[in-house]
Structure formats: structure tokens, C-alpha cells
């Protein structure tokens, strides 16, 4: 499965030398999910060698995961893959190449089974961000294009445009925007069936980049867990573990989740939110900044970076943002403000109906 598209090699170079900053002698895990990611896996492998690193490839697939949940016992599908966790202890860097897959793949997997398996894989995710310098990318394929309701050529062009940016220019602008949020105290989000407030006092905003996720970028914060009050409704479905939760609605009082509904997969939603004590708390609030991402794809890794959107994450908070909430899950859910809604920070409108207003404050 070779590809003559030179953009794969360009992106492999970006992943290795910008996202991971691989140095001579460093060990690199390349976790290849789905066979269609092979052109980028090869490009990343080659770039790692050129950088003086030692690459190792893991082959993973959601189809393999389905077999575990369909035929395994509870002990088996609740098992956190040990070699994957050990690989994060061996490696200096971890590059996850996650291919698209049919979101209906788990249609006959019971919600409690999927939730327990999701929790197990969350342990791998926790080990990755604790032990390595890491980056993730969702590599588009035909299945991805179908879930996005687009053709593959459009999706591929959007992916490469969003990843192969002039980072010296983009980072300067993103950094200038994020700097205007520093030392702020309160976030207030309004929109259709949405009125949500939370304190971010004393918590730093992230300097935008595309290192952790490709394509980037966002600026993120960890709200004070017990200050989240109000409700939020999502125009697009929440996505986790291959399940879509349409018309998702969440409501908190003093940080405690008091209501959670969806018009599809609501049983799965409730099981995810009781994964552990921290799963129902807001661990992150963030603003998408990448204007090359223009169409929703029902994929978190792309949609959360889209200009004109914000997102919250249920569960684990990042310590580097001052967050303290602990959980096996970190589930980003995207709110689209491009048609309706405003984001205010300390009473100043930062985002209005999809337009960022940093240059006007």
C-alpha cells in the first residue's frame, strides 16, 4: 500500500521534527491503527531514522478491538493491553496514527461492554501522556470520508491543508490570541439551549501548537472543578468509542453533573459518565483556532481544533493547566458556535457566531 503523494513525506517530517522533536538516540513508538495509515507510518518511520531515532511500529485496529469485545469474557475485555503500556515505558516518544473506521462497527456490542473496554484503553492513554512525548493524528480514509459525509479527495485536501501550515506565522498569531486570555477568571458560554459558566481563576491557558494533536491548534484551560454551573447542548453528536450520541445535553450545579441526556445511545452515555468519580466532571475547556478545518467530520481529533468552535472535556484534567480532576477518561465534546452562540471571558466577547474577536479586545 504505497502512495506517490509527496504530502505523506512532508507530514512525516512534521510529525517527527516538529511534533515529537525526535533527537538522536531516542526511541519512538509508532502506533499504526488501521492498514490505510501505512503511507504515513512509513513516512514517519523514515523521518525517525533520518533524525537518528529508533522506531518501532505497533499494529492496532478497531476491528481487533471488536473481536475482543464480541468474543471475550469480562475479564478479557476489561484488560488493559500490557505490552502497549510497557511500550510507553520503553519509548521516549509516541506517535499514534489513528485511521478512520466504520462507526457502526460496534453496533451489536452492549453498552456496558464497550464502556468497560473504553476504560481499559483509557489506561493506555494515561500511560502515554505520563511517560512519553506524544502526538496523535487521525489519518483519513474512505470510512472516515463516509462518516464525515464528504468525498475522500475533499477530506484529504482539508487534512493536508490543516497539517502542513506555515507554523512560524500560525504560531505567532495563535500565541498572540492566547496571551490575551491570561489572568482571566470566568468563562461564560451561551447559545442554543446553552448557558454555562465556570471559573478559570489562577489556571493558565495553553500556548497553542500542533504538537499534541495534528492537525492543531487550540488553546485550553482546566476549570475549577466545583465552579461549573449551567447547561450545554451540542449541535453535533458526541463521539466516543465509535458511538454517536445525538442531541447531547449536560447540566451541572456547583461542579456536580445533575442531568445527562441524548437521543441516541443514552445508556452508553450514562455508563461512560460513571466510569469513575471524575468522569462526570469538566476537566478541560478549550477554543479551536485552525481555520483550515471547515467541515465537521464526527471525529474529535479534527473537530475540536476547528475555528469557530469550543469544546469541553469530561474527565481527566491536565496537570500542566493546574487541573486536579482524575479519571480514566478524557472525552472531548465539541460545541459549534458558527451558527449561533457566544463565548465571553471576563465579560468580553471572544467568539461570536463563529468569529474570533481577539483583535477587537
PyMOL commands that set and color helices and strands:
alter all, ss='L'
color gray80, all
select helices_A, chain A and resi 7-19+35-50+62-71+74-77+82-90+111-131+142-148+152-163+167-179+225-227+266-273+300-303+319-321+358-360
alter helices_A, ss='H'
color red, helices_A
select strands_A, chain A and resi 27-33+54-60+93-99+133-139+186-191+194-199+213-214+218-221+229-233+238-240+243-245+249-253+256-261+282-288+309-315+330-336+342-345+348-352+355-356
alter strands_A, ss='S'
color yellow, strands_A
deselect
rebuild
show_as cartoon
